[in-house]
Amino acid sequence: MIWKPRRGRQTAKIPRVPEGLRVYAVGDVHGRLDLLTDLFSRIDVDRAGRPAKSTLQVFLGDYVDRGPRSREVLEAIIARSRNLPLVSLKGNHESYFLEFLRNPEVLATWRLYGGLETLLSYDLAPSVAPDQQECKMLASHLRKTMPKSHLRLLHDLELTFACGDYFFVHAGVKPGVALSHQQEEDLLWIRDEFLVHEESYGKVIVHGHTPVAEPDMKPNRINIDTGAYATGRLTCLVLENEERRFL
C-alpha cells in the first residue's frame, strides 16, 4: 500500500524525510522472532529492488514480552545493527525489564504484561505467580547469565527520534507540551489523551503501543502497532521524500 499526499489549493506543508533517505519504521515486535526475521528479508528485498542513497531502520520499542522469543529478538536487532544504520527506541515493556533487574518485586506486575515469557526465553523457569524470594532468585540469575550486549542495548535505548517532519516514539506524546519537553511516562505509556487529539504536534508522530487492526494514519500521527504477538502481523512503515508505504 502506497500513500501519496493530495495537492490542493492550500499550501500546507507536506510531511517528508530528508532528501535521499529512506526510513523503515518497525512496530511492536513482542518476542515474535519469526515475524521479525521475515520482515528483515522483506526490507532487504526492498532495499535491493529500490536503491536509495541511504536507509535507516527505526524500531519503536516493545521487543520483549508476550511472544515466545524475546531473547532472540534482542539478539537479532543487535546483529542487524552491526551492518545497517539502526535506531532502537524504548518501549514500556523494556522499562519493566530494566526495572525487574533493579527491583525484582516488580515481577508481580510485569508478569501481567508478558514478563514470564521473557524470562522463559532466557532459559529461566518462573512459576505462574512467583513469591518475593523467587523473584529475587530469578533476577539474580538473569543478571549473571544475561548477555552483556543485551543489557547494553536496553540501557542505550532512546526515548524519541526526530527525522525531517516525523517524530518517532513508542506510545505517543502529551498534547500541549513541546516535543522537546515530553516526559518519559507519557512517551512510554500515553494512550487516550494522545489518540483523540486532532491538532498538529509540529511533526507527524509515528508510534506503536496501542494495537490496531490496520496501520492507522491520521493527519498528526501514524500508528503501526498491528498486534504482532497475537495477530501474526508485524508492520513496517516506509518513508521516502513525501511517500508513505507499508511492508
Secondary structure, DSSP 8 states (H G I E B T S, - for coil): -EE-----SS--------TTEEEEEE---TT-HHHHHHHHHHHHHHHHHS--SEEEEEE-S--SSSSS-HHHHHHHHHHHHTTS-EEEB--HHHHHHHHHHH-GGGHHHHGGGTHHHHHHHTT----SS--HHHHHHHHHHHHHHS-HHHHHHHHH-BSEEEETTEEEESS---TTS-GGG--HHHHHH--HHHHT--S--SSEEEE-SS--SS-EE-SSEEE----HHHHS---EEEEETTEEEE-
